[in-house]
């Protein structure tokens, strides 16, 4: 399902207020403690690809003529990560259920709204809230923003997929690869010129001279591509690129200002290491307050050493 249209539909808001809110959120939200095990581009890449293959069939999404990329990326992320965490095959999560509650008038949504929806609200299964009006027919904005399904009963069901903590990932290829290895997948907001149709339906999109529009994408894989270390990302425009995937490297977007946010989600609570049945706050989550304390402590230690 590929549409020869003037501009590919995206949906990550880029207005001034959304940008300010995104930057404040990225500055203040928790980060993950970097793993003590650096990413190994041979063994870790193979591990990620092997476990991904075990998820089984993952339908490639097509947002059609809607601005629901946030819902599509959130659906991919939830489906992949919950299957990995549960050691099950992939079960389709409704992109419509992620997007409709947070869609803005005129289409699209913000980073902060998408993050809150995944972390605290949850989603429905595709079977309960279909993201397509009929099989093989891509959705419109009107279809994707319909909320007649959003009943009190369904809101309770949605909560089963929530209770995550959004965390910042650095715009660094090894940091992204480590997050995919350790937590299953990431989501990024990428800015570009999506009027560049041929470029953006290719397997290896290139940066454009201007970047007026934003797009959400989910990243479940790493690989080598044309001899370069690459992040392999889902796309949400049907069978574009490499069967619905695209490749991103440090020669194109990784590390550039075009990727304006990268994040993932981790459980807020994890099992106690020694007490069965008890949960504790996830120790991998570093709040900005803890990062400040760590910085001051490290600075103080340096002063003491140099005295």
Backbone as CSV, one residue per row, in Angstrom:
resi,resn,N_x,N_y,N_z,CA_x,CA_y,CA_z,C_x,C_y,C_z
1,UNK,0.839,-1.197,0.000,0.000,0.000,0.000,0.876,1.250,0.000
2,UNK,1.265,1.723,-1.171,2.092,2.922,-1.311,1.309,3.936,-2.123
3,UNK,1.310,5.169,-1.682,0.518,6.203,-2.337,1.432,7.229,-2.987
4,UNK,1.244,7.454,-4.281,2.006,8.486,-4.975,1.348,9.829,-4.687
5,UNK,1.785,10.461,-3.635,1.170,11.706,-3.220,2.253,12.760,-3.077
6,UNK,1.842,13.988,-2.875,2.800,15.084,-2.816,3.731,14.950,-1.624
7,UNK,3.185,14.570,-0.470,3.989,14.470,0.744,3.585,13.223,1.506
8,UNK,4.578,12.512,2.005,4.289,11.374,2.861,3.691,11.856,4.173
9,UNK,2.680,11.178,4.635,2.043,11.577,5.887,2.908,11.178,7.073
10,UNK,3.027,12.092,8.022,3.889,11.872,9.183,3.048,12.099,10.446
11,UNK,3.359,13.144,11.260,2.477,13.422,12.384,3.119,13.814,13.691
12,UNK,4.459,13.973,13.747,5.097,14.460,14.970,5.069,15.990,14.946
13,UNK,4.426,16.594,15.921,4.239,18.045,15.923,5.577,18.769,16.061
14,UNK,5.727,19.861,15.280,6.977,20.634,15.285,6.740,22.120,15.549
15,UNK,5.551,22.480,16.047,5.299,23.884,16.366,6.128,24.300,17.583
16,UNK,6.235,25.592,17.828,7.128,26.112,18.860,6.795,25.555,20.237
17,UNK,5.507,25.529,20.599,5.129,25.039,21.920,5.503,23.570,22.092
18,UNK,5.268,22.763,21.066,5.614,21.343,21.139,7.116,21.150,21.281
19,UNK,7.885,21.962,20.567,9.351,21.865,20.648,9.831,22.222,22.048
20,UNK,9.291,23.298,22.617,9.692,23.710,23.965,9.355,22.622,24.980
21,UNK,8.142,22.077,24.907,7.738,21.022,25.836,8.625,19.788,25.676
22,UNK,8.957,19.446,24.434,9.817,18.282,24.194,11.194,18.494,24.798
23,UNK,11.774,19.680,24.619,13.122,19.936,25.128,13.158,19.931,26.647
24,UNK,12.134,20.503,27.264,12.073,20.492,28.730,11.932,19.060,29.237
25,UNK,11.070,18.296,28.575,10.865,16.913,28.978,12.148,16.110,28.829
26,UNK,12.847,16.286,27.719,14.082,15.525,27.497,15.143,15.906,28.524
27,UNK,15.160,17.179,28.924,16.152,17.642,29.882,15.895,17.090,31.277
28,UNK,14.632,16.957,31.653,14.300,16.629,33.040,13.894,15.177,33.274
29,UNK,13.549,14.439,32.225,13.064,13.084,32.464,14.226,12.142,32.796
30,UNK,13.925,10.993,33.384,14.976,10.045,33.758,15.761,9.527,32.555
31,UNK,16.991,9.133,32.840,17.818,8.421,31.877,18.064,7.024,32.412
32,UNK,18.667,6.191,31.595,19.056,4.865,32.024,20.526,4.860,32.391
33,UNK,20.848,4.130,33.420,22.256,3.921,33.724,22.867,3.139,32.565
34,UNK,23.933,3.668,31.959,24.564,2.972,30.839,25.118,1.635,31.306
35,UNK,24.895,0.630,30.540,25.342,-0.697,30.890,26.860,-0.760,30.998
36,UNK,27.312,-1.643,31.851,28.763,-1.843,31.981,29.307,-2.685,30.837
37,UNK,28.404,-3.230,30.031,28.826,-4.088,28.919,28.635,-3.332,27.611
38,UNK,29.699,-2.849,26.983,29.561,-2.117,25.712,28.927,-2.994,24.643
39,UNK,28.316,-2.330,23.673,27.668,-3.074,22.597,28.709,-3.741,21.716
40,UNK,28.483,-5.028,21.466,29.361,-5.795,20.591,28.648,-5.982,19.255
41,UNK,29.203,-5.395,18.207,28.513,-5.375,16.921,28.543,-6.710,16.188
42,UNK,29.175,-7.709,16.793,29.131,-9.065,16.233,28.170,-9.931,17.036
43,UNK,28.473,-10.164,18.292,27.656,-11.088,19.084,26.298,-10.492,19.457
44,UNK,26.265,-9.220,19.836,24.997,-8.615,20.241,24.048,-8.437,19.065
45,UNK,24.606,-8.108,17.912,23.766,-7.976,16.716,23.094,-9.302,16.388
46,UNK,23.855,-10.379,16.472,23.299,-11.701,16.204,22.241,-12.069,17.235
47,UNK,22.489,-11.743,18.498,21.522,-12.034,19.566,20.200,-11.328,19.305
48,UNK,20.259,-10.034,18.964,19.044,-9.251,18.725,18.271,-9.807,17.533
49,UNK,18.976,-10.153,16.470,18.299,-10.651,15.277,17.662,-12.017,15.520
50,UNK,18.332,-12.845,16.315,17.795,-14.181,16.613,16.523,-14.086,17.445
51,UNK,16.541,-13.257,18.488,15.354,-13.160,19.336,14.200,-12.493,18.591
52,UNK,14.528,-11.541,17.707,13.485,-10.883,16.921,12.805,-11.878,15.995
53,UNK,13.583,-12.764,15.395,13.026,-13.758,14.486,12.036,-14.672,15.204
54,UNK,12.261,-14.896,16.497,11.380,-15.771,17.266,10.005,-15.148,17.524
55,UNK,9.878,-13.840,17.296,8.591,-13.181,17.524,7.555,-13.569,16.479
56,UNK,8.010,-14.127,15.375,7.076,-14.538,14.331,6.682,-13.391,13.417
57,UNK,5.535,-13.529,12.783,5.088,-12.537,11.805,4.715,-11.217,12.470
58,UNK,5.281,-10.129,11.962,4.939,-8.788,12.429,4.383,-8.011,11.240
59,UNK,3.090,-7.765,11.207,2.501,-7.048,10.068,3.108,-5.654,9.927
60,UNK,3.445,-5.276,8.703,3.983,-3.945,8.430,2.837,-2.948,8.363
61,UNK,2.983,-1.858,9.077,1.892,-0.897,9.226,1.871,0.113,8.074
62,UNK,0.692,0.633,7.813,0.519,1.690,6.823,-0.450,2.714,7.406
63,UNK,0.074,3.906,7.718,-0.780,4.934,8.307,-1.637,5.638,7.276
64,UNK,-1.424,5.312,5.998,-2.260,5.867,4.949,-2.255,7.377,4.935
65,UNK,-3.418,7.961,4.785,-3.545,9.411,4.719,-3.908,9.998,6.089
66,UNK,-3.353,9.399,7.118,-3.527,9.919,8.474,-2.172,10.398,8.988
67,UNK,-2.200,11.182,10.052,-0.970,11.666,10.687,-0.717,10.900,11.981
68,UNK,-0.892,9.587,11.899,-0.879,8.739,13.091,0.447,8.046,13.338
69,UNK,1.559,8.624,12.863,2.848,7.938,13.028,3.152,7.648,14.496
70,UNK,2.714,8.528,15.410,2.943,8.271,16.828,2.249,7.001,17.286
71,UNK,1.004,6.823,16.848,0.293,5.602,17.186,0.929,4.370,16.569
72,UNK,1.422,4.505,15.332,2.072,3.379,14.665,3.358,2.979,15.393
73,UNK,4.182,3.972,15.734,5.432,3.687,16.428,5.171,3.102,17.808
74,UNK,4.176,3.676,18.519,3.833,3.149,19.831,3.320,1.724,19.766
75,UNK,2.527,1.412,18.742,2.016,0.065,18.549,3.151,-0.921,18.303
76,UNK,4.075,-0.546,17.416,5.239,-1.402,17.162,6.013,-1.646,18.453
77,UNK,6.290,-0.561,19.192,7.107,-0.686,20.405,6.436,-1.614,21.412
78,UNK,5.161,-1.371,21.690,4.452,-2.202,22.659,4.398,-3.665,22.219
79,UNK,4.109,-3.904,20.949,4.009,-5.280,20.470,5.307,-6.036,20.601
80,UNK,6.412,-5.390,20.200,7.721,-6.043,20.260,8.160,-6.265,21.706
81,UNK,8.104,-5.222,22.516,8.652,-5.310,23.869,7.827,-6.247,24.746
82,UNK,6.510,-6.203,24.639,5.696,-7.100,25.461,5.888,-8.557,25.054
83,UNK,6.105,-8.816,23.759,6.381,-10.183,23.321,7.733,-10.656,23.846
84,UNK,8.740,-9.779,23.778,10.057,-10.149,24.296,10.011,-10.391,25.798
85,UNK,9.343,-9.494,26.517,9.271,-9.629,27.972,8.476,-10.863,28.391
86,UNK,7.466,-11.203,27.616,6.632,-12.349,27.957,7.074,-13.649,27.320
87,UNK,8.144,-13.568,26.511,8.647,-14.743,25.793,7.536,-15.392,24.971
88,UNK,6.811,-14.534,24.230,5.710,-14.991,23.397,5.923,-14.506,21.962
89,UNK,5.069,-14.934,21.071,5.096,-14.396,19.717,4.421,-13.021,19.710
90,UNK,4.665,-12.284,18.647,4.156,-10.923,18.514,2.643,-10.922,18.411
91,UNK,2.015,-10.053,19.206,0.579,-9.836,19.136,0.335,-8.373,18.767
92,UNK,-0.472,-8.146,17.743,-0.657,-6.792,17.220,-1.397,-5.889,18.198
93,UNK,-0.796,-4.735,18.484,-1.392,-3.710,19.329,-2.038,-2.663,18.423
94,UNK,-3.176,-2.169,18.811,-3.907,-1.211,17.984,-3.214,0.147,17.947
95,UNK,-2.758,0.555,16.756,-2.184,1.893,16.584,-3.250,2.964,16.797
96,UNK,-4.468,2.646,16.415,-5.577,3.600,16.597,-5.811,3.879,18.075
97,UNK,-5.706,2.857,18.919,-5.957,3.048,20.347,-4.876,3.893,21.007
98,UNK,-3.671,3.887,20.432,-2.595,4.743,20.953,-2.792,6.175,20.470
99,UNK,-3.177,6.332,19.211,-3.204,7.658,18.585,-4.460,8.466,18.874
100,UNK,-5.631,7.841,18.762,-6.886,8.609,18.841,-7.000,9.467,20.105
101,UNK,-6.653,8.955,21.294,-6.828,9.791,22.489,-5.900,10.996,22.549
102,UNK,-4.817,11.002,21.771,-3.822,12.084,21.865,-3.684,12.869,20.573
103,UNK,-4.554,12.607,19.602,-4.482,13.325,18.324,-4.866,14.786,18.518
104,UNK,-4.131,15.662,17.881,-4.399,17.097,17.942,-5.348,17.498,16.807
105,UNK,-6.105,18.577,16.977,-6.933,19.075,15.869,-6.071,19.324,14.639
106,UNK,-6.485,18.822,13.512,-5.702,18.955,12.295,-4.714,17.831,12.086
107,UNK,-4.540,16.953,13.079,-3.687,15.777,12.908,-2.360,15.861,13.627
108,UNK,-1.843,14.690,13.948,-0.544,14.593,14.604,-0.623,14.643,16.115
109,UNK,0.506,14.427,16.754,0.577,14.493,18.205,1.984,14.902,18.612
110,UNK,2.184,15.111,19.909,3.466,15.585,20.422,4.238,14.447,21.077
111,UNK,5.524,14.684,21.268,6.379,13.718,21.956,5.838,13.439,23.354
112,UNK,5.523,14.501,24.086,5.105,14.338,25.474,3.780,13.599,25.586
113,UNK,2.852,13.874,24.679,1.562,13.175,24.711,1.740,11.697,24.397
114,UNK,2.565,11.375,23.403,2.808,9.984,23.038,3.473,9.238,24.190
115,UNK,4.462,9.863,24.801,5.166,9.218,25.913,4.225,8.943,27.079
116,UNK,3.367,9.896,27.404,2.431,9.701,28.509,1.415,8.616,28.180
117,UNK,0.960,8.573,26.929,-0.040,7.580,26.542,0.501,6.164,26.706
118,UNK,1.730,5.940,26.237,2.322,4.606,26.352,2.628,4.279,27.804
119,UNK,3.206,5.233,28.534,3.670,4.964,29.890,2.528,4.775,30.877
120,UNK,1.489,5.597,30.761,0.496,5.676,31.834,-0.922,5.290,31.452
121,UNK,-1.216,5.222,30.156,-2.591,4.949,29.729,-2.729,3.555,29.144
122,UNK,-1.832,3.174,28.216,-1.875,1.845,27.633,-2.552,1.807,26.283
123,UNK,-2.899,0.617,25.844,-3.433,0.435,24.496,-4.345,-0.778,24.456
124,UNK,-5.068,-0.894,23.349,-5.950,-2.032,23.102,-5.305,-2.966,22.081
125,UNK,-5.804,-4.157,21.996,-5.344,-5.073,20.959,-5.940,-4.654,19.615
126,UNK,-5.270,-5.054,18.527,-5.774,-4.750,17.193,-7.120,-5.417,16.950
127,UNK,-7.320,-6.595,17.537,-8.583,-7.285,17.356,-9.761,-6.536,17.951
128,UNK,-9.524,-5.807,19.038,-10.600,-5.090,19.703,-10.827,-3.700,19.115
129,UNK,-9.728,-3.060,18.664,-9.843,-1.730,18.050,-9.037,-1.741,16.752
130,UNK,-9.617,-2.134,15.639,-8.882,-2.222,14.372,-8.343,-0.865,13.922
131,UNK,-7.148,-0.902,13.352,-6.509,0.315,12.847,-6.719,0.505,11.352
132,UNK,-7.528,-0.358,10.738,-7.833,-0.271,9.312,-9.347,-0.400,9.130
133,UNK,-9.932,0.406,8.272,-11.389,0.327,8.074,-11.828,-1.009,7.506
134,UNK,-10.953,-1.645,6.716,-11.184,-2.999,6.214,-9.828,-3.548,5.777
135,UNK,-9.674,-4.861,5.668,-8.376,-5.433,5.312,-7.819,-4.858,4.013
136,UNK,-6.564,-4.421,4.066,-5.909,-3.891,2.881,-6.218,-2.454,2.558
137,UNK,-7.044,-1.802,3.363,-7.414,-0.404,3.124,-6.775,0.458,4.200
138,UNK,-5.870,1.349,3.790,-5.180,2.204,4.750,-6.132,3.256,5.318
139,UNK,-5.880,3.708,6.539,-6.841,4.583,7.207,-6.725,6.044,6.816
140,UNK,-7.787,6.767,7.071,-7.804,8.223,6.972,-7.647,8.805,8.376
141,UNK,-7.436,10.110,8.447,-7.347,10.779,9.749,-8.678,10.670,10.499
142,UNK,-9.774,10.807,9.794,-11.078,10.697,10.441,-11.260,9.334,11.090
143,UNK,-10.865,8.284,10.392,-10.982,6.942,10.944,-10.083,6.774,12.162
144,UNK,-8.838,7.259,12.077,-7.871,7.042,13.150,-8.163,7.877,14.393
145,UNK,-8.942,8.937,14.259,-9.247,9.777,15.424,-10.625,9.510,16.011
146,UNK,-11.349,8.563,15.424,-12.626,8.157,16.002,-12.404,7.561,17.394
147,UNK,-13.199,7.998,18.372,-13.026,7.531,19.755,-14.296,6.897,20.325
148,UNK,-15.158,6.405,19.456,-16.375,5.782,19.954,-16.071,4.511,20.754
149,UNK,-14.902,3.933,20.508,-14.486,2.714,21.217,-13.960,2.997,22.623
150,UNK,-13.684,4.287,22.931,-13.000,4.654,24.172,-13.999,4.718,25.335
151,UNK,-14.487,3.559,25.716,-15.452,3.437,26.799,-14.725,3.251,28.133
152,UNK,-15.404,3.476,29.245,-14.766,3.221,30.550,-14.241,1.793,30.677
153,UNK,-14.962,0.847,30.114,-14.516,-0.550,30.186,-13.209,-0.748,29.419
154,UNK,-13.124,-0.154,28.231,-11.903,-0.294,27.444,-10.732,0.456,28.076
155,UNK,-10.998,1.545,28.746,-9.922,2.260,29.424,-9.299,1.407,30.518
156,UNK,-10.115,0.588,31.158,-9.578,-0.340,32.160,-8.720,-1.411,31.490
157,UNK,-9.197,-1.933,30.358,-8.437,-2.946,29.617,-7.096,-2.383,29.161
158,UNK,-7.079,-1.118,28.727,-5.854,-0.499,28.233,-4.739,-0.486,29.276
159,UNK,-5.119,-0.392,30.533,-4.125,-0.231,31.583,-3.180,-1.423,31.711
160,UNK,-3.587,-2.573,31.175,-2.715,-3.746,31.265,-1.411,-3.529,30.514
161,UNK,-1.412,-2.627,29.519,-0.210,-2.365,28.723,0.550,-1.129,29.204
162,UNK,0.158,-0.562,30.358,0.791,0.669,30.828,1.769,0.376,31.968
163,UNK,2.025,1.369,32.795,2.928,1.277,33.946,4.389,1.192,33.526
164,UNK,4.750,2.020,32.538,6.132,2.140,32.092,6.696,3.492,32.534
165,UNK,8.001,3.577,32.545,8.692,4.848,32.767,9.427,5.227,31.481
166,UNK,9.113,6.392,30.921,9.840,6.840,29.736,11.240,7.305,30.145
167,UNK,12.237,6.928,29.362,13.620,7.282,29.662,14.318,7.769,28.393
168,UNK,15.270,8.651,28.581,16.007,9.244,27.475,17.117,8.320,26.991
169,UNK,17.269,8.244,25.682,18.389,7.553,25.052,19.230,8.594,24.329
170,UNK,20.536,8.521,24.489,21.414,9.467,23.813,21.400,9.232,22.304
171,UNK,21.596,10.315,21.563,21.642,10.246,20.102,23.031,9.782,19.668
172,UNK,23.301,8.536,19.963,24.599,7.904,19.726,24.320,6.469,19.308
173,UNK,24.969,6.004,18.269,24.598,4.707,17.705,24.814,3.570,18.686
174,UNK,25.857,3.649,19.518,26.083,2.588,20.498,25.056,2.648,21.622
175,UNK,24.670,3.865,22.029,23.650,3.996,23.074,22.307,3.464,22.583
176,UNK,21.946,3.758,21.333,20.695,3.243,20.775,20.754,1.723,20.673
177,UNK,21.881,1.204,20.188,22.030,-0.245,20.045,21.944,-0.943,21.407
178,UNK,22.565,-0.353,22.435,22.507,-0.931,23.777,21.067,-0.939,24.302
179,UNK,20.334,0.136,24.052,18.945,0.205,24.517,18.084,-0.846,23.819
180,UNK,18.308,-1.058,22.535,17.580,-2.101,21.810,17.941,-3.474,22.367
181,UNK,19.228,-3.693,22.600,19.671,-4.977,23.166,19.066,-5.225,24.546
182,UNK,19.116,-4.208,25.405,18.749,-4.393,26.807,17.261,-4.218,27.089
183,UNK,16.552,-3.427,26.246,15.162,-3.098,26.555,14.197,-3.375,25.406
184,UNK,14.697,-3.874,24.279,13.815,-4.372,23.238,13.617,-3.506,22.022
185,UNK,13.464,-2.189,22.212,13.226,-1.293,21.078,13.290,0.147,21.569
186,UNK,13.428,1.067,20.644,13.394,2.495,20.945,12.406,3.173,20.007
187,UNK,12.095,4.426,20.311,11.296,5.273,19.420,12.054,6.572,19.232
188,UNK,12.069,7.086,18.004,12.650,8.415,17.824,11.713,9.329,17.057
189,UNK,11.947,10.618,17.262,11.286,11.686,16.514,12.354,12.222,15.574
190,UNK,12.113,12.086,14.275,13.080,12.505,13.266,12.461,13.607,12.405
191,UNK,13.206,14.673,12.205,12.744,15.788,11.367,13.405,15.714,10.001
192,UNK,12.628,15.983,8.967,13.164,15.952,7.602,12.156,16.618,6.673
193,UNK,12.453,16.569,5.386,11.542,17.060,4.352,10.869,15.848,3.719
194,UNK,9.658,15.565,4.112,8.972,14.374,3.644,8.229,14.595,2.329
195,UNK,8.460,15.764,1.699,8.083,15.938,0.303,9.072,15.197,-0.606
196,UNK,10.241,14.867,-0.065,11.249,14.111,-0.818,10.817,12.643,-0.862
197,UNK,9.818,12.386,-1.685,9.141,11.086,-1.674,10.092,9.936,-1.979
198,UNK,10.836,10.016,-3.086,11.701,8.909,-3.475,12.751,8.622,-2.408
199,UNK,13.286,9.674,-1.801,14.272,9.501,-0.739,13.667,8.746,0.436
200,UNK,12.445,9.139,0.831,11.881,8.612,2.062,11.126,7.295,1.907
201,UNK,11.001,6.786,0.681,10.485,5.427,0.537,11.618,4.455,0.191
202,UNK,12.862,4.942,0.219,14.014,4.090,-0.060,14.434,3.337,1.198
203,UNK,15.348,2.391,1.021,15.838,1.628,2.171,16.801,2.432,3.025
204,UNK,17.421,3.479,2.443,18.488,4.204,3.144,18.284,5.702,2.950
205,UNK,17.307,6.297,3.643,17.021,7.726,3.450,18.223,8.602,3.787
206,UNK,18.335,9.698,3.030,19.411,10.651,3.231,18.864,11.945,3.831
207,UNK,19.691,12.666,4.595,19.258,13.965,5.124,18.881,14.923,3.998
208,UNK,17.929,15.787,4.267,17.458,16.757,3.279,17.929,18.157,3.669
209,UNK,18.011,19.076,2.703,18.512,20.435,3.022,17.706,21.143,4.094
210,UNK,16.403,20.898,4.131,15.553,21.466,5.179,14.824,20.328,5.877
211,UNK,14.345,20.596,7.083,13.685,19.546,7.868,12.464,20.128,8.570
212,UNK,11.416,20.449,7.806,10.274,21.162,8.386,9.265,20.284,9.114
213,UNK,9.317,18.970,8.897,8.278,18.098,9.442,8.875,17.018,10.330
214,UNK,8.064,16.524,11.264,8.506,15.502,12.195,7.772,14.194,12.011
215,UNK,8.447,13.107,12.365,7.913,11.765,12.147,8.388,10.862,13.274
216,UNK,7.483,10.041,13.823,7.850,9.053,14.836,8.099,7.702,14.175
217,UNK,9.147,7.015,14.637,9.475,5.683,14.135,9.959,4.827,15.296
218,UNK,9.777,3.506,15.193,10.225,2.572,16.219,11.365,1.721,15.680
219,UNK,12.363,1.447,16.544,13.580,0.745,16.141,13.767,-0.535,16.966
220,UNK,13.625,-1.710,16.322,13.796,-2.963,17.050,15.081,-3.724,16.733
221,UNK,15.876,-3.245,15.753,16.978,-4.057,15.246,18.240,-3.241,15.000
222,UNK,19.367,-3.918,15.040,20.648,-3.361,14.607,21.246,-4.325,13.598
223,UNK,22.120,-3.816,12.738,22.711,-4.664,11.714,23.889,-3.933,11.084
224,UNK,24.548,-4.590,10.162,25.521,-3.949,9.294,24.832,-3.705,7.955
225,UNK,24.999,-2.480,7.426,24.361,-2.139,6.156,25.381,-1.412,5.287
226,UNK,25.655,-1.958,4.125,26.673,-1.395,3.232,27.991,-1.170,3.954
227,UNK,28.341,-2.104,4.838,29.600,-2.020,5.563,29.596,-1.081,6.747
228,UNK,28.416,-0.509,7.083,28.319,0.449,8.180,27.436,-0.095,9.295
229,UNK,27.761,0.269,10.523,26.890,-0.045,11.644,25.583,0.721,11.472
230,UNK,24.465,0.019,11.636,23.173,0.638,11.315,22.112,0.265,12.340
231,UNK,21.170,1.179,12.506,19.936,0.917,13.230,18.863,0.622,12.188
232,UNK,18.190,-0.504,12.346,17.149,-0.916,11.397,15.796,-0.596,12.001
233,UNK,15.071,0.301,11.350,13.851,0.855,11.922,12.607,0.450,11.137
234,UNK,11.523,0.201,11.870,10.220,0.073,11.224,9.853,1.397,10.557
235,UNK,9.114,1.306,9.462,8.479,2.464,8.861,6.974,2.210,8.860
236,UNK,6.175,3.249,8.691,4.716,3.074,8.797,3.998,3.544,7.538
237,UNK,4.614,3.260,6.387,4.007,3.619,5.101,3.846,2.394,4.215
238,UNK,3.601,1.257,4.803,3.457,0.048,4.025,4.807,-0.519,3.591
239,UNK,4.806,-1.196,2.464,6.008,-1.916,2.018,7.003,-0.998,1.309
240,UNK,7.481,0.002,2.031,8.527,0.872,1.504,9.874,0.343,1.970
241,UNK,10.954,0.941,1.432,12.286,0.564,1.885,12.568,-0.908,1.682
242,UNK,13.050,-1.557,2.729,13.352,-2.981,2.714,12.201,-3.709,3.404
243,UNK,11.140,-3.953,2.645,9.964,-4.658,3.174,9.410,-4.005,4.436
244,UNK,9.354,-2.668,4.434,8.791,-1.941,5.560,9.802,-1.492,6.591
245,UNK,11.088,-1.767,6.356,12.161,-1.325,7.238,13.072,-0.339,6.502
246,UNK,13.767,0.496,7.265,14.774,1.388,6.709,16.004,1.382,7.599
247,UNK,17.142,1.801,7.017,18.428,1.741,7.711,18.952,3.150,7.972
248,UNK,19.522,3.340,9.150,20.036,4.643,9.560,21.428,4.454,10.168
249,UNK,22.377,5.286,9.745,23.759,5.170,10.197,24.277,6.539,10.614
250,UNK,25.507,6.573,11.112,26.132,7.851,11.457,26.479,8.653,10.214
251,UNK,26.435,8.012,9.051,26.673,8.738,7.797,25.420,9.460,7.318
252,UNK,24.288,9.177,7.935,23.042,9.845,7.530,22.439,10.622,8.706
253,UNK,21.704,9.941,9.589,20.940,10.656,10.621,21.437,10.458,12.050
254,UNK,22.028,9.311,12.352,22.390,9.026,13.737,23.441,10.032,14.211
255,UNK,23.166,10.691,15.328,24.072,11.706,15.860,23.827,13.096,15.325
256,UNK,22.906,13.238,14.370,22.649,14.548,13.772,21.506,15.250,14.492
257,UNK,21.357,16.545,14.208,20.276,17.329,14.806,18.908,16.975,14.245
258,UNK,18.872,16.154,13.184,17.583,15.769,12.614,16.825,14.795,13.506
259,UNK,17.542,14.036,14.322,16.868,13.199,15.314,16.781,14.032,16.580
260,UNK,15.589,14.532,16.861,15.435,15.515,17.929,15.087,14.875,19.271
261,UNK,14.685,13.610,19.259,14.433,12.910,20.516,14.521,11.412,20.272
262,UNK,15.069,10.705,21.248,15.099,9.242,21.244,14.743,8.794,22.650
263,UNK,13.847,7.835,22.741,13.433,7.391,24.060,12.991,5.937,24.001
264,UNK,12.925,5.348,25.178,12.320,4.033,25.315,11.572,4.022,26.637
265,UNK,11.030,2.872,26.982,10.275,2.735,28.218,10.776,1.501,28.958
266,UNK,10.837,1.604,30.261,11.228,0.464,31.088,10.201,0.297,32.198
267,UNK,10.084,-0.886,32.764,9.134,-1.064,33.865,9.467,-0.134,35.035
268,UNK,8.434,0.476,35.615,8.667,1.334,36.776,9.168,0.532,37.974
269,UNK,8.705,-0.718,38.053,9.087,-1.577,39.167,9.573,-2.923,38.634
270,UNK,10.505,-3.519,39.336,11.068,-4.810,38.946,11.069,-5.726,40.164
271,UNK,11.158,-7.035,39.951,11.160,-7.964,41.087,12.343,-7.717,42.025
272,UNK,12.084,-7.841,43.316,13.144,-7.732,44.319,14.162,-8.844,44.073
273,UNK,15.462,-8.540,44.150,16.471,-9.558,43.817,16.504,-10.746,44.764
274,UNK,16.004,-10.563,45.997,16.077,-11.666,46.968,14.747,-12.010,47.632
275,UNK,13.755,-11.136,47.538,12.478,-11.375,48.201,11.424,-11.733,47.155
276,UNK,11.026,-12.988,47.059,10.043,-13.394,46.036,8.721,-12.646,46.200
277,UNK,8.166,-12.215,45.064,6.867,-11.569,45.067,6.869,-10.103,45.426
278,UNK,8.035,-9.549,45.737,8.112,-8.130,46.102,8.729,-7.331,44.969
279,UNK,8.172,-6.129,44.725,8.680,-5.255,43.681,9.429,-4.082,44.291
280,UNK,10.415,-3.596,43.562,11.178,-2.424,43.982,11.281,-1.466,42.801
281,UNK,11.504,-0.156,43.066,11.714,0.773,41.955,12.873,0.310,41.073
282,UNK,12.715,0.436,39.780,13.718,-0.033,38.823,15.048,0.688,39.052
283,UNK,16.107,-0.014,39.453,17.380,0.645,39.772,18.107,1.204,38.559
284,UNK,17.696,0.799,37.354,18.356,1.314,36.147,17.918,2.729,35.806
285,UNK,16.819,3.193,36.436,16.284,4.523,36.141,17.003,5.560,36.985
286,UNK,17.599,6.543,36.322,18.276,7.637,37.004,17.489,8.922,36.783
287,UNK,16.862,9.451,37.835,16.146,10.704,37.723,17.131,11.856,37.558
288,UNK,16.631,13.037,37.176,17.536,14.168,37.027,18.123,14.562,38.379
289,UNK,17.361,14.342,39.458,17.899,14.644,40.778,19.071,13.722,41.111
290,UNK,18.919,12.408,40.778,20.006,11.470,41.050,21.209,11.771,40.176
291,UNK,20.968,12.171,38.921,22.084,12.519,38.041,22.829,13.732,38.578
292,UNK,22.081,14.707,39.149,22.712,15.891,39.722,23.568,15.508,40.918
293,UNK,23.013,14.637,41.777,23.789,14.178,42.939,25.047,13.441,42.477
294,UNK,24.900,12.591,41.472,26.058,11.856,40.958,27.118,12.805,40.408
295,UNK,26.662,13.860,39.713,27.599,14.828,39.140,28.344,15.569,40.246
296,UNK,27.606,16.017,41.265,28.231,16.762,42.363,29.208,15.863,43.119
297,UNK,28.801,14.616,43.333,29.683,13.673,44.031,30.966,13.428,43.252
298,UNK,30.809,13.226,41.932,31.990,12.997,41.101,32.898,14.222,41.085
299,UNK,32.288,15.416,41.007,33.073,16.657,41.002,33.813,16.822,42.331
300,UNK,33.138,16.525,43.426,33.749,16.632,44.750,34.910,15.650,44.903
301,UNK,34.710,14.421,44.387,35.779,13.427,44.448,37.005,13.868,43.681
302,UNK,36.801,14.523,42.531,37.925,15.028,41.750,38.667,16.107,42.532
303,UNK,37.920,16.994,43.203,38.559,18.046,44.002,39.400,17.435,45.117
304,UNK,38.870,16.392,45.778,39.578,15.760,46.874,40.862,15.084,46.391
305,UNK,40.811,14.480,45.218,41.980,13.809,44.664,43.070,14.824,44.321
306,UNK,42.650,15.983,43.846,43.615,16.993,43.395,44.152,17.871,44.507
307,UNK,43.657,17.708,45.721,44.156,18.537,46.824,45.571,18.134,47.241
